[in-house]
Amino acid sequence: MDESTYHFRNSLGGYHKGDVTAYIEKTATQHRSEILEYEKKIAELQDENRSLQQQLNLLMMSTPAIAPAPAPAPVAEPIPEPAPVPAPVVPAESTDWEHLELQAYRRAEAVERHANTRARELYEKMEDLCNGALDDFHAADTAVKQAIDVMMEQAVSLETAYQTLSAALNASREKLSSLTDLDEID
């Protein structure tokens, strides 16, 4: 909650201690709920990542393994456009098996490239989401810590003001008591 929208009651030497304490507790509660929301979002994204990884594994298992798959490119590389998947070949009367095998190999390569590209895209999106959530969490955490520090300083100044006021009141009571004692003597 913004300091500009929260109103503390004034007290001698600062703000009302109960208001400051309530504000600190409310801010801490909000911070804990934000942490829980971000942890839930991270868990959902991790579940989605596992699901996508399983889909990729199923797709990889259903494609014939003719050549070893190339290592995935680093995330920083631009994502290449997937090669179009050629239309299925309808064999002619005279079947050329080498030609059909080559076409099947090319189709499998195209599918594998497309799956790798899609997996890389999904990984980058998920990484961006996680990084964004983490940045938001750190920003909120920093803001809450700063607000708590300010409020703790104000609470200390309130306590000091209270102690000074209490001492002044006690001194006034003693003086009044001594004046009353003098009146009784006369």
Salt bridges, closest charged atoms under 4 A:
ASP19 OD2 - ARG9 NE 3.04
ASP47 OD1 - ARG50 NH2 2.30
GLU121 OE1 - ARG118 NH1 3.47
ASP141 OD1 - HIS31 NE2 3.00
ASP141 OD2 - LYS145 NZ 3.27
GLU159 OE2 - LYS17 NZ 3.95
